[in-house]
Amino acid sequence: MCVVYSLKTIERYFRVQRKNIAFIKFILEAYDGMAVMRTLDPHEGVVELIIAPDFEREVTEILDNLRDEFEVQPIEPPADIKEW
């Protein structure tokens, strides 16, 4: 028997300082399976968070805590975003 799971993810986009991209990625990766981050434009600090649906609240809390340390600015999805 083959079981196929379909998971609808939540995509959020942010602008951060370039120097903080790796730090944010490491923090999110520490919470295994919660979210994946990909850098869309390293020069402009544009990142995409791909969030598992059950963890949207937790990711929001993490980002709120990070905002105490540095800027994490929500942005609209870039027009030229490339799908995986």
C-alpha positions as CSV (number, residue, x, y, z in Angstrom):
1,M,0.0,0.0,0.0
2,C,1.3,3.4,-1.0
3,V,0.4,6.4,1.2
4,V,0.9,9.9,-0.2
5,Y,0.8,12.9,2.1
6,S,0.0,16.3,0.9
7,L,1.2,19.2,3.0
8,K,0.0,22.7,2.3
9,T,2.8,25.0,3.4
10,I,2.7,28.6,4.3
11,E,5.1,31.0,2.5
12,R,6.2,34.2,4.1
13,Y,8.7,36.8,2.9
14,F,11.0,39.1,4.8
15,R,13.8,41.5,4.4
16,V,16.7,41.2,6.9
17,Q,20.2,42.5,7.1
18,R,22.5,40.3,5.1
19,K,24.7,39.6,8.1
20,N,21.7,38.0,9.9
21,I,20.6,35.5,7.2
22,A,22.7,32.6,8.4
23,F,21.8,33.2,12.0
24,I,18.0,33.2,11.3
25,K,18.4,30.0,9.2
26,F,20.3,28.2,12.0
27,I,17.7,29.2,14.6
28,L,14.8,27.9,12.4
29,E,16.7,24.7,11.6
30,A,17.1,24.0,15.3
31,Y,13.4,23.5,15.4
32,D,13.4,20.4,13.2
33,G,10.5,20.2,10.7
34,M,8.9,23.6,11.6
35,A,10.1,25.7,8.7
36,V,12.6,26.0,5.9
37,M,14.3,29.2,4.9
38,R,15.7,30.0,1.5
39,T,17.5,33.1,0.5
40,L,15.9,34.7,-2.6
41,D,18.3,37.7,-2.8
42,P,21.4,37.7,-0.6
43,H,22.4,41.2,-1.6
44,E,19.0,42.7,-0.6
45,G,18.5,40.3,2.4
46,V,15.3,38.9,1.0
47,V,14.3,35.5,2.4
48,E,11.4,33.2,2.1
49,L,10.1,31.1,5.0
50,I,8.3,27.9,4.1
51,I,6.3,27.0,7.2
52,A,4.6,23.8,8.1
53,P,0.9,24.7,8.7
54,D,0.8,23.5,12.3
55,F,3.8,25.7,13.2
56,E,2.8,29.2,11.9
57,R,2.2,30.5,15.5
58,E,5.6,29.2,16.7
59,V,7.5,30.7,13.8
60,T,5.7,34.0,14.4
61,E,6.8,33.9,18.0
62,I,10.4,33.1,17.0
63,L,10.5,36.0,14.6
64,D,8.9,38.4,17.2
65,N,11.7,37.4,19.6
66,L,14.4,37.9,16.9
67,R,12.9,41.4,16.2
68,D,14.2,42.4,19.7
69,E,17.7,41.8,18.4
70,F,17.5,43.1,14.8
71,E,15.1,44.1,12.0
72,V,13.0,41.4,10.4
73,Q,10.7,43.2,8.0
74,P,7.7,41.4,6.4
75,I,7.4,42.1,2.6
76,E,5.1,41.1,-0.2
77,P,6.2,38.1,-2.3
78,P,8.8,39.2,-4.9
79,A,7.3,39.4,-8.5
80,D,10.2,37.4,-9.9
81,I,10.2,34.5,-7.4
82,K,11.3,31.2,-8.8
83,E,9.5,28.1,-7.8
84,W,11.4,25.0,-6.7
